[in-house]
Amino acid sequence: MSLQKDIRGFIVDNFLFGDDGGLLDDSSFLEEGIVDSTGIMQLVSFIQEQYRIAIEDEELTPDNLDSIEKVARFIEEKKRVLASGSAGPA
């Protein structure tokens, strides 16, 4: 399953009661009222468990977590950094 399909499935199942209602990959979760602040924490837990990546507090931003597209890009970047063995600047 592709990363975006996996994320979409989580969002639809947990926040849209199984009906994607025209959810696009670039639909803003917050602006469209799909996910609230509590939901973001559920999304973070899903990402950490499903993809085995740690998400730091400073990474909890709309740029990383506000659409299927942004979440997928964020996960891919985190996995790339982990694979390279670089944790980034200290």
N, C-alpha and C positions, 0 to 999 in steps of 0.2 A: 504494500500500500504506500502511496506517495505521502510525503510529509504533509503537504497541504490537505490531502484527503483525510489523513489521520486527525489533523487539527480541526478540520471542518466537522468530522464525525463527533469529536468531543464537544465542540460548541453546540452543534445541533441537538445532540442527546442530552446535554446538561443544562442548556439555557433556552433552547427553542422548542423543547418538548417534542423532538423528532420531526419538526417541520422547518425546513431551512428558509421558507418564506422569501425566497429571492436573495438570500445571503450571498454576497459577492466576496471574492478573495480580498478585495481592498475595502470592504465595508468596515467603517469604524465601529468597534464594539461599544465604545463609550458614547459617541455622538448618537448612535442609533438605539441606545438603551438596551443593547443585547447583553452586556456584562457590566455589573456594577463593581465597586471596590472589593466586595466579598468574593464575587465571581473571579476577579483577577487573581485572588489568592488561590482559588480552586484551580485556575488555569496554570499558575506557577507550580502548584503541587503536581499536577498532571505532567507538565514538562519535565520537572525534576525526576519524577518516578519513571516516566516512559522513556526518556532519553538519557537518563543517568548524567545529568549536568546540574551543577550548582548555579543558582541565580542569586547574585549579590543584590543588596538593597538598592544600590545606585543604578542597577539595571532595570528596576521596576518603573519603566517609563512608557508613555504611549508610543514612542519611536520603536520600542521593542515588542510591545504586547497589545497593540490596538487594532489589529486585523489579522486575518489568516495569513496574508502575505507577509506582514511584519514579523509575526511569530515564527513563521517558517524561515525567514531570512536570519532572524536572531538565533534560532536553534542551529542552523547550518554554520553560522559564524562561530558559535560556541564550540561546536563539534570540530571545526577546522582548527581552532586554537588548541583544543585538547589533543588532537591528533598530532599537532606540530610539537607538542610538549612544552609549549610556551604559555605561561599564565598571564603574560602581558606585564605592563609596568607595575612595580610594587608600590 
